[in-house]
Amino acid sequence: MIPLFLYFPDHFELSKHMNRKLYLIAALFATQQAVAQIPEDALRMSWNVPSGSARSQAIGGAMGSLGGEITNLWVNPAGLGFYKTSELVLSPGFTLARSKGSFRETDASADGLNRFNLGASGLVFGFSDKYSKWTSKSFSIGVNRVANFAGTFHYKGTNDYSSFSEPLANEFFNYYSGVKDANPSLTNKSIIDMAINNQSLSLQTRMGLYTYLLDVDNNNTVFSRAEDLGVVNQEKTVITKGGITELALGFASNMDDKLYLGLGIGIPIVNYERTSTFTESDPTAAVNDFNYATYQEEFTSKGVGVNAKLGLIFKPVERLRLGVAVHSPSLYALKDQTTAKMVTDVDELFGAGKGLDSVTSTYLNNGSDPVFKYDLVSPWKFLVSGSYVLNEVEDVSRQRGFISADIEYVTYGSSRFNEAEDNGEAEYFKQVTEAVKQTYKGAFNFRVGGELKFNTIMTRLGFAYYGNPYEDKELKAHRMNVSGGLGYRDKGIFIDLTYVHSLNKDVDFPYRVDAPRANTYATIKDNSGNIMLTFGIKL
C-alpha cells in the first residue's frame, strides 16, 4: 500500500477556526466529475435582502400588511388591493460596499465596490367598483432587484493546519492506488499522464498534477509540495457582480375596505459573475521545491425561473392591519460555466528560473470550458405582519403615519438540485441536495419601521434583521439593515429618498478537506450603504 501523506499537524484544538460537520460537502468536492454545483449555490440564490421602493426600504422593508405600495408585488400582493387609482413608479439606486475578512487570526480589507441598481419600478392600475362588494381591484406589472450580488472580499493568514492541495492529493492518491494495484508495471510518469487526461478526476487535481504541485516520489509516495512545507501563507480575493432581477405580475381585490386578497407571479432572471483568486505560498525565503501556487477562477451562472405569491390583508378595526403571505419556491433553470487557471512555482526543482508552470481549464478540456445545466428549487417563505396606522381614515391626506412589522420564516434547508438533462448526474445532485439539508436550516427574518407625516413631508425609520441560515452552531452569520428617509407627496407627484446601511456577517470556506479532519474558514464582515430614490406620479 502507498503511504498516506498528511504532513500537517492535527490541530483539532483550534475549534474556533474549524467546522467538523460538513464532511459530505468535502466528499462532493473530492468526487465531482462533470458537474460543479455545491450547497453554497443554493444559499446564494435564497439568502438575500430584496430591494424595493425608497419608501419601503426606509421602513426596513416591513410592507407585509401596509398596502398601497408597488413593493407589495414582491412582499404581499394583497397590498395592491389598496389602490383605487393608477400610478407609475421608478426607483434607481446606488450601492457603496466595503468588507473585511478574518482568517487564521489575521484581518484584511477589500477595496470598495460601487454599483448602480434598480429598485421596485413599474405600473399599478387601480379600479373602483361601487356596485360590487369587491369595491376595488388592481393590476400591477413591475421589475425589482430581489438579490444584489455585487461585492468583494479579501482575507489572508498563515496556516499550519491544512493546505488547499490536501484534498487534491487525496483524490490523486485514491486514483494512483487503484491504477498501480491493477498495473504494477506502469511507471509513475505514465500514471500521472493518465490522470491529467482523465476527466473523471476533478479539474483542480489535474491542474495540480500538470504544474507539479502534486507528484509521486521514488518511494511511490503521493505528496503535495505545498503540504510538504508544514506551514503556508494563504490569501483569497473574490469579486462578484450581477443579481436576480424579477419581473412580476400581480392582481388584488378589496372587499369593503376590510379584506384584501392578492396573487403574484414572478419571473426571476439570474445573472451572477464571480472572479476568485486563491494563493498558497512559502512563508520563508528558502529554496525548497515550492514557492507558490495560485488558482484563478471565473465563474458565471445565468438562468430564469418562475414563482408564485399569495397574500391576504385584513382590517379588524380601522387602525389595525394584519397580513399573511406565502411565497412558493422559485423553480430555476440555470447554466453555469467555469474558466480556471493554475500557476505553480516549484523554485529551482528543474534548474534556476525553470520552476514556473501554468495550465488552463480550456487546455485540459479539449479546447473549451464545460457548461453545466441543472435545475434548482429555492426555499419556501412564510410571512405574517401587522401595522398600526395613526388616524386611519380613507382620505390618506389626513393620515399621520404608521408603525409596521414583519416576521418571515425561510426554509433554507429545503432547496433542491436536479439534473436538467438525462446525463447520469442524478445521483450527484441527490448528494448535493442532501448536503444542503445537513448544512442549512430554517431561519426567521424580522423587519420593523415607521413613518410620520407632516402635511406633504414624511420622515421614516426602519430596521431589518435576517437570521443565520447555517445548521452548524459554530458558523455565525446574519444580515442587518438600518435605514431612514424622507418623502414628499403633493398634487399626484411623490418623491422619496432613502439611505440604507447594511451590516452583514458571513463565512467563507477557501477549500474543504476530507473527513475526519476539520475545515478552516474565514469570517467575512461587510458594511455597505445603499442610496435609493423613488419618483412616482398618479395617472
C-alpha positions as CSV (number, residue, x, y, z in Angstrom):
1,M,0.0,0.0,0.0
2,I,1.2,3.5,-0.8
3,P,1.9,5.6,2.3
4,L,-0.5,8.4,3.1
5,F,0.9,11.8,3.2
6,L,-0.7,14.0,5.9
7,Y,2.2,16.3,6.8
8,F,0.2,19.0,8.6
9,P,-0.3,18.6,12.3
10,D,-3.7,17.7,13.7
11,H,-4.5,21.0,15.5
12,F,-8.1,20.0,16.4
13,E,-8.0,22.2,19.5
14,L,-8.5,25.3,17.2
15,S,-12.2,24.8,17.2
16,K,-13.0,28.4,16.7
17,H,-11.5,28.1,13.2
18,M,-12.9,24.7,12.3
19,N,-16.1,23.2,11.1
20,R,-16.4,19.4,11.8
21,K,-19.8,18.7,10.3
22,L,-19.6,19.4,6.6
23,Y,-17.9,16.1,5.6
24,L,-20.4,15.3,2.9
25,I,-19.6,18.6,1.2
26,A,-15.9,17.7,1.3
27,A,-16.7,14.4,-0.3
28,L,-18.6,16.2,-3.1
29,F,-15.6,18.4,-3.8
30,A,-13.4,15.3,-4.0
31,T,-15.7,13.2,-6.2
32,Q,-17.3,15.8,-8.5
33,Q,-16.7,14.9,-12.1
34,A,-18.6,16.7,-14.9
35,V,-20.6,18.9,-12.5
36,A,-19.8,21.9,-10.4
37,Q,-22.7,22.7,-8.1
38,I,-22.2,22.9,-4.4
39,P,-24.6,23.8,-1.5
40,E,-23.3,27.4,-1.4
41,D,-25.0,27.9,-4.8
42,A,-28.4,27.3,-3.1
43,L,-27.7,29.8,-0.3
44,R,-26.6,32.4,-2.8
45,M,-29.9,32.2,-4.5
46,S,-32.0,32.5,-1.4
47,W,-30.3,34.3,1.5
48,N,-30.6,37.9,0.3
49,V,-32.2,41.2,1.2
50,P,-34.5,42.3,-1.6
51,S,-34.6,45.8,-2.8
52,G,-37.8,47.8,-3.2
53,S,-39.0,51.4,-3.5
54,A,-37.3,54.1,-1.4
55,R,-40.3,54.3,0.9
56,S,-40.3,50.5,1.6
57,Q,-36.5,50.5,2.1
58,A,-36.7,53.4,4.6
59,I,-39.1,51.4,6.8
60,G,-36.9,48.3,6.8
61,G,-39.0,46.5,4.1
62,A,-41.8,46.0,6.5
63,M,-44.5,46.0,3.8
64,G,-46.4,42.8,4.6
65,S,-49.6,44.4,5.9
66,L,-49.2,48.1,5.0
67,G,-50.5,48.1,1.4
68,G,-50.7,50.8,-1.2
69,E,-47.1,50.3,-2.4
70,I,-45.7,48.8,-5.6
71,T,-43.3,46.9,-3.5
72,N,-46.2,44.7,-2.3
73,L,-45.8,42.9,-5.6
74,W,-42.7,41.1,-4.1
75,V,-43.8,41.0,-0.4
76,N,-47.6,40.6,-0.1
77,P,-49.6,41.1,-3.3
78,A,-52.7,41.7,-1.3
79,G,-51.4,45.2,-0.6
80,L,-52.1,46.1,-4.2
81,G,-55.8,46.0,-3.3
82,F,-55.5,49.3,-1.5
83,Y,-55.1,51.0,-4.9
84,K,-58.1,52.7,-6.4
85,T,-56.2,54.9,-8.8
86,S,-53.2,54.2,-11.0
87,E,-49.5,55.3,-10.7
88,L,-46.1,55.0,-12.4
89,V,-43.1,54.4,-10.2
90,L,-39.3,54.4,-10.9
91,S,-36.6,53.6,-8.3
92,P,-33.0,53.9,-9.2
93,G,-30.3,53.3,-6.5
94,F,-26.6,53.3,-5.9
95,T,-24.6,50.9,-3.6
96,L,-21.3,51.6,-1.9
97,A,-19.7,48.4,-0.4
98,R,-16.7,47.6,1.8
99,S,-15.7,44.4,3.6
100,K,-13.2,42.9,6.0
101,G,-12.1,39.2,6.2
102,S,-10.7,37.5,9.3
103,F,-8.8,34.2,8.7
104,R,-6.4,32.4,11.0
105,E,-6.3,35.3,13.4
106,T,-5.4,37.8,10.6
107,D,-7.6,40.7,9.4
108,A,-7.6,42.0,5.8
109,S,-9.8,44.6,4.0
110,A,-11.0,44.6,0.4
111,D,-11.2,47.5,-2.0
112,G,-14.6,49.2,-2.1
113,L,-17.1,48.2,-4.8
114,N,-19.7,50.7,-6.0
115,R,-22.7,49.8,-8.3
116,F,-25.9,51.3,-9.7
117,N,-29.0,49.2,-9.1
118,L,-32.8,49.3,-9.8
119,G,-35.4,49.0,-7.0
120,A,-39.1,48.4,-7.4
121,S,-40.4,50.1,-10.6
122,G,-43.4,49.7,-12.7
123,L,-47.1,50.4,-13.2
124,V,-50.1,49.9,-10.9
125,F,-53.7,50.1,-12.3
126,G,-56.5,50.6,-9.8
127,F,-60.2,50.4,-10.5
128,S,-63.2,51.2,-8.2
129,D,-66.5,49.4,-8.5
130,K,-69.2,50.9,-6.3
131,Y,-71.8,48.3,-7.5
132,S,-69.9,45.3,-6.1
133,K,-69.0,44.1,-2.7
134,W,-65.4,43.9,-4.1
135,T,-65.2,47.7,-4.0
136,S,-61.9,47.9,-6.0
137,K,-59.5,45.8,-8.0
138,S,-56.0,46.4,-9.1
139,F,-53.4,45.0,-11.5
140,S,-49.6,45.7,-11.5
141,I,-46.6,44.9,-13.6
142,G,-43.1,45.7,-12.3
143,V,-39.4,44.9,-12.0
144,N,-37.2,44.8,-8.9
145,R,-33.7,43.7,-7.9
146,V,-34.6,40.9,-5.5
147,A,-30.9,39.9,-4.9
148,N,-27.8,42.0,-5.4
149,F,-24.6,40.0,-5.9
150,A,-22.2,43.0,-6.3
151,G,-19.5,42.7,-3.7
152,T,-15.9,41.9,-2.9
153,F,-14.0,40.4,0.0
154,H,-10.4,39.5,0.8
155,Y,-8.7,37.6,3.6
156,K,-5.3,36.1,4.3
157,G,-3.4,34.2,7.0
158,T,-0.7,31.7,7.9
159,N,-2.0,28.1,8.1
160,D,-0.1,25.3,9.8
161,Y,-3.2,23.0,9.8
162,S,-4.2,22.3,6.2
163,S,-3.4,23.1,2.6
164,F,-5.6,23.8,-0.5
165,S,-3.7,21.0,-2.1
166,E,-4.6,18.4,0.6
167,P,-7.9,17.2,-0.9
168,L,-6.4,17.2,-4.4
169,A,-3.5,15.0,-3.3
170,N,-6.1,12.7,-1.5
171,E,-8.1,12.3,-4.7
172,F,-5.0,11.5,-6.7
173,F,-3.8,9.1,-4.1
174,N,-7.0,7.1,-4.4
175,Y,-6.7,7.1,-8.2
176,Y,-3.0,6.2,-8.1
177,S,-3.6,3.3,-5.7
178,G,-6.2,1.7,-7.9
179,V,-4.2,2.0,-11.1
180,K,-0.9,0.8,-9.5
181,D,-2.6,-2.2,-7.9
182,A,-4.1,-3.1,-11.2
183,N,-1.0,-2.5,-13.3
184,P,2.2,-2.7,-11.1
185,S,4.4,-2.3,-14.2
186,L,3.2,1.2,-15.0
187,T,5.7,4.0,-14.2
188,N,4.7,6.9,-12.0
189,K,5.0,9.3,-15.0
190,S,2.6,7.1,-17.0
191,I,0.1,7.1,-14.2
192,I,0.4,10.9,-13.8
193,D,-0.1,11.4,-17.6
194,M,-3.2,9.2,-17.5
195,A,-4.6,11.2,-14.5
196,I,-4.1,14.5,-16.2
197,N,-6.1,13.4,-19.2
198,N,-8.8,11.6,-17.1
199,Q,-11.8,13.8,-16.8
200,S,-13.3,11.6,-14.1
201,L,-10.8,13.4,-11.7
202,S,-11.6,17.0,-10.6
203,L,-10.2,19.8,-12.6
204,Q,-8.1,21.2,-9.7
205,T,-6.4,17.8,-9.1
206,R,-5.5,17.5,-12.8
207,M,-4.2,21.1,-12.8
208,G,-2.1,20.3,-9.7
209,L,-0.5,17.3,-11.4
210,Y,0.2,19.3,-14.6
211,T,2.0,22.1,-12.7
212,Y,3.9,19.7,-10.4
213,L,2.1,20.9,-7.3
214,L,1.2,17.2,-6.8
215,D,3.7,14.4,-7.5
216,V,4.9,10.9,-6.6
217,D,8.4,10.3,-5.2
218,N,10.8,7.4,-5.8
219,N,9.2,5.5,-2.9
220,N,5.8,5.6,-4.6
221,T,4.5,8.1,-2.1
222,V,1.9,10.6,-3.4
223,F,2.6,14.1,-2.0
224,S,1.9,17.8,-2.3
225,R,4.8,20.2,-2.4
226,A,2.7,22.8,-0.5
227,E,1.8,20.2,2.2
228,D,5.4,19.2,2.5
229,L,6.2,22.6,4.0
230,G,4.0,22.1,7.0
231,V,3.0,25.8,7.1
232,V,1.9,28.1,4.2
233,N,0.6,31.6,3.7
234,Q,-2.9,31.7,2.2
235,E,-4.7,34.5,0.6
236,K,-8.1,34.7,-1.2
237,T,-9.8,37.6,-3.1
238,V,-13.4,37.3,-4.5
239,I,-15.2,39.9,-6.7
240,T,-18.9,39.3,-7.5
241,K,-21.3,41.0,-9.8
242,G,-24.8,40.8,-11.0
243,G,-28.0,39.9,-9.2
244,I,-31.5,38.5,-9.6
245,T,-33.9,40.8,-11.3
246,E,-37.6,39.7,-11.0
247,L,-40.3,40.7,-13.4
248,A,-43.7,40.4,-11.6
249,L,-47.4,40.5,-12.4
250,G,-49.9,41.0,-9.6
251,F,-53.6,41.1,-9.1
252,A,-55.6,42.1,-6.0
253,S,-59.1,42.7,-4.9
254,N,-60.6,44.6,-2.0
255,M,-63.8,43.6,-0.2
256,D,-65.5,46.6,1.6
257,D,-62.0,48.0,2.6
258,K,-61.8,45.2,5.2
259,L,-60.4,42.2,3.3
260,Y,-57.7,42.3,0.6
261,L,-56.6,39.3,-1.4
262,G,-53.7,39.1,-3.9
263,L,-51.9,36.9,-6.2
264,G,-48.5,37.5,-7.8
265,I,-46.4,35.7,-10.4
266,G,-42.7,36.3,-10.6
267,I,-40.1,35.6,-13.3
268,P,-36.7,35.9,-11.7
269,I,-33.8,36.4,-14.1
270,V,-30.3,35.3,-12.8
271,N,-27.0,36.9,-13.8
272,Y,-24.1,36.0,-11.5
273,E,-20.4,36.5,-12.1
274,R,-17.6,35.7,-9.7
275,T,-13.8,36.1,-10.1
276,S,-11.8,34.5,-7.4
277,T,-8.1,34.1,-6.8
278,F,-6.6,31.8,-4.1
279,T,-2.8,31.8,-3.5
280,E,-0.8,29.5,-1.3
281,S,2.9,30.4,-0.7
282,D,6.0,29.6,1.2
283,P,6.3,31.9,4.2
284,T,10.1,31.5,4.1
285,A,12.7,32.6,1.6
286,A,14.2,29.1,1.4
287,V,14.6,27.2,-1.9
288,N,12.6,24.0,-1.1
289,D,10.8,23.0,-4.3
290,F,7.8,25.2,-3.6
291,N,7.4,28.9,-3.9
292,Y,3.7,29.4,-4.5
293,A,0.6,28.1,-6.3
294,T,-2.3,30.3,-7.5
295,Y,-5.7,29.1,-8.6
296,Q,-7.8,31.6,-10.5
297,E,-11.4,31.0,-11.4
298,E,-14.0,33.0,-13.4
299,F,-17.5,31.6,-12.8
300,T,-20.8,32.6,-14.4
301,S,-24.3,31.4,-13.7
302,K,-27.3,32.5,-15.7
303,G,-30.9,31.4,-16.0
304,V,-34.5,32.1,-15.4
305,G,-37.2,30.9,-13.0
306,V,-40.8,31.2,-12.0
307,N,-42.6,31.6,-8.7
308,A,-45.9,32.5,-7.1
309,K,-47.0,34.6,-4.2
310,L,-50.3,34.5,-2.3
311,G,-51.4,37.1,0.2
312,L,-54.1,38.4,2.5
313,I,-54.6,41.6,4.5
314,F,-57.4,42.0,7.0
315,K,-58.5,45.1,8.9
316,P,-60.4,44.0,12.0
317,V,-60.6,47.7,13.1
318,E,-59.8,50.8,11.2
319,R,-56.3,51.5,12.6
320,L,-55.1,47.9,12.6
321,R,-54.0,45.8,9.6
322,L,-52.9,42.2,9.7
323,G,-51.2,40.4,6.8
324,V,-50.3,36.9,5.8
325,A,-48.3,35.8,2.7
326,V,-46.8,32.7,1.3
327,H,-44.0,32.7,-1.4
328,S,-43.6,29.5,-3.3
329,P,-40.2,28.2,-4.2
330,S,-38.7,29.6,-7.4
331,L,-38.1,26.9,-10.0
332,Y,-34.9,27.9,-11.8
333,A,-33.3,26.5,-15.0
334,L,-29.6,27.5,-14.7
335,K,-26.5,27.3,-16.8
336,D,-23.0,27.6,-15.3
337,Q,-19.6,28.0,-16.9
338,T,-16.2,28.0,-15.2
339,T,-12.9,29.1,-16.7
340,A,-9.9,28.4,-14.5
341,K,-6.1,28.7,-14.4
342,M,-3.5,27.4,-12.1
343,V,0.1,28.7,-11.8
344,T,2.7,26.9,-9.7
345,D,6.3,27.9,-8.9
346,V,8.4,25.0,-7.7
347,D,11.5,27.1,-7.1
348,E,14.6,25.5,-8.7
349,L,13.3,22.0,-9.0
350,F,14.1,21.9,-12.7
351,G,17.0,24.4,-12.5
352,A,17.3,28.1,-11.9
353,G,14.5,30.1,-13.4
354,K,12.7,26.9,-14.7
355,G,10.2,26.2,-11.9
356,L,7.2,28.2,-13.1
357,D,4.4,26.3,-14.9
358,S,0.7,27.0,-15.6
359,V,-2.3,25.4,-17.2
360,T,-5.9,26.5,-18.0
361,S,-9.2,24.6,-17.8
362,T,-9.6,25.2,-21.6
363,Y,-6.4,23.2,-22.3
364,L,-7.4,20.3,-20.1
365,N,-11.0,20.2,-21.5
366,N,-10.2,19.8,-25.2
367,G,-10.1,23.5,-26.1
368,S,-13.4,24.6,-24.5
369,D,-14.7,25.2,-21.0
370,P,-17.6,23.0,-19.8
371,V,-21.1,24.3,-19.5
372,F,-23.3,22.7,-16.8
373,K,-27.1,22.8,-16.9
374,Y,-29.2,22.0,-13.9
375,D,-32.5,22.9,-12.1
376,L,-32.7,24.5,-8.7
377,V,-35.7,24.7,-6.4
378,S,-35.4,27.6,-3.9
379,P,-36.9,27.6,-0.3
380,W,-40.4,28.5,0.8
381,K,-41.1,31.8,2.5
382,F,-43.9,32.4,5.1
383,L,-44.8,35.9,6.3
384,V,-47.0,37.4,9.0
385,S,-47.3,41.1,9.5
386,G,-49.1,43.8,11.4
387,S,-49.4,47.6,11.0
388,Y,-50.9,50.3,13.2
389,V,-52.0,53.4,11.3
390,L,-52.2,56.7,13.1
391,N,-55.5,58.4,12.4
392,E,-56.7,55.8,9.9
393,V,-59.2,57.3,7.5
394,E,-59.9,56.7,3.9
395,D,-58.5,60.2,3.0
396,V,-54.8,59.5,3.0
397,S,-54.1,63.2,3.3
398,R,-55.4,63.1,6.9
399,Q,-53.3,60.1,7.9
400,R,-50.4,61.0,10.2
401,G,-48.2,57.9,10.0
402,F,-47.9,54.2,10.9
403,I,-45.8,51.5,12.6
404,S,-45.4,48.3,10.7
405,A,-43.6,45.0,11.4
406,D,-43.0,41.7,9.5
407,I,-41.9,38.2,10.7
408,E,-40.7,36.0,7.9
409,Y,-39.6,32.3,8.0
410,V,-37.5,30.9,5.2
411,T,-36.8,27.1,4.8
412,Y,-33.2,27.4,3.6
413,G,-32.6,23.7,4.0
414,S,-35.3,22.7,1.6
415,S,-33.5,23.8,-1.6
416,R,-33.2,21.1,-4.1
417,F,-30.9,20.4,-7.1
418,N,-32.0,18.3,-10.1
419,E,-30.3,17.4,-13.4
420,A,-31.7,19.3,-16.4
421,E,-30.7,16.6,-18.9
422,D,-30.6,12.8,-18.6
423,N,-26.8,12.5,-18.5
424,G,-26.3,10.2,-15.5
425,E,-25.8,13.0,-12.9
426,A,-29.0,12.4,-10.9
427,E,-27.1,10.7,-8.0
428,Y,-24.6,13.6,-7.7
429,F,-27.4,16.2,-7.5
430,K,-29.1,14.0,-4.9
431,Q,-26.0,14.1,-2.8
432,V,-25.8,17.9,-3.2
433,T,-29.4,18.2,-2.0
434,E,-28.6,16.0,1.0
435,A,-25.6,18.3,1.8
436,V,-28.0,21.3,1.6
437,K,-30.2,19.7,4.2
438,Q,-27.3,19.0,6.5
439,T,-25.7,22.4,6.1
440,Y,-28.7,24.8,6.3
441,K,-31.7,25.3,8.5
442,G,-34.9,27.4,8.5
443,A,-34.4,30.9,9.9
444,F,-36.5,33.9,10.9
445,N,-36.2,37.4,9.5
446,F,-37.6,40.4,11.2
447,R,-38.4,43.8,9.8
448,V,-39.9,46.9,11.5
449,G,-40.4,50.5,10.5
450,G,-42.5,53.6,10.8
451,E,-43.4,56.9,9.2
452,L,-44.5,60.3,10.5
453,K,-46.3,62.6,8.1
454,F,-46.2,66.4,8.3
455,N,-48.7,67.6,5.5
456,T,-46.6,67.0,2.3
457,I,-43.4,65.8,4.0
458,M,-42.8,62.4,5.6
459,T,-39.9,61.1,7.8
460,R,-39.2,57.4,8.1
461,L,-37.0,54.9,10.0
462,G,-36.6,51.2,9.7
463,F,-34.6,48.1,10.8
464,A,-34.3,44.6,9.4
465,Y,-32.6,41.5,10.6
466,Y,-32.1,38.4,8.5
467,G,-31.2,35.3,10.7
468,N,-28.4,32.7,10.5
469,P,-29.2,30.0,7.9
470,Y,-26.4,27.6,9.0
471,E,-27.1,24.4,10.8
472,D,-23.6,24.3,12.4
473,K,-23.7,26.5,15.6
474,E,-20.0,27.4,15.1
475,L,-20.9,29.3,11.9
476,K,-22.2,32.8,12.8
477,A,-23.9,34.8,10.1
478,H,-26.6,37.5,9.8
479,R,-27.7,40.4,7.6
480,M,-28.8,43.6,9.3
481,N,-30.1,46.9,7.8
482,V,-30.6,50.3,9.5
483,S,-32.5,52.8,7.3
484,G,-34.0,56.2,7.2
485,G,-35.5,58.5,4.6
486,L,-37.7,61.4,3.6
487,G,-40.7,61.6,1.4
488,Y,-42.7,64.3,-0.4
489,R,-46.3,63.9,-1.7
490,D,-48.4,66.6,-3.3
491,K,-50.7,67.0,-6.3
492,G,-50.3,63.5,-7.6
493,I,-46.5,63.5,-7.5
494,F,-44.3,61.8,-4.9
495,I,-40.5,61.7,-4.4
496,D,-38.8,59.5,-1.8
497,L,-35.1,59.5,-0.8
498,T,-33.7,56.7,1.5
499,Y,-30.3,55.6,2.8
500,V,-29.9,52.0,4.0
501,H,-26.8,51.0,5.9
502,S,-26.1,47.2,5.9
503,L,-24.0,45.4,8.5
504,N,-23.5,41.8,7.3
505,K,-21.6,38.8,8.6
506,D,-20.9,35.5,6.8
507,V,-18.3,32.7,6.5
508,D,-16.3,31.5,3.5
509,F,-14.5,28.2,3.1
510,P,-11.4,28.5,0.9
511,Y,-11.5,24.7,0.4
512,R,-12.6,21.6,2.2
513,V,-10.5,18.7,3.4
514,D,-11.5,15.1,3.8
515,A,-13.2,13.7,6.9
516,P,-12.5,13.3,9.7
517,R,-10.2,16.3,9.5
518,A,-11.9,19.7,10.3
519,N,-12.3,22.6,7.9
520,T,-10.9,26.0,8.3
521,Y,-12.9,29.1,7.2
522,A,-12.8,32.9,7.2
523,T,-15.3,35.3,8.8
524,I,-16.4,38.0,6.4
525,K,-17.9,41.3,7.6
526,D,-19.1,43.9,5.1
527,N,-20.5,47.3,5.5
528,S,-22.4,48.8,2.6
529,G,-24.6,51.8,2.0
530,N,-27.4,52.0,-0.5
531,I,-29.0,55.3,-1.6
532,M,-32.4,54.9,-3.2
533,L,-34.5,57.5,-5.0
534,T,-38.1,56.8,-6.0
535,F,-40.1,59.0,-8.3
536,G,-43.8,58.4,-8.9
537,I,-46.8,60.0,-10.5
538,K,-50.5,59.3,-10.2
539,L,-52.1,58.6,-13.5
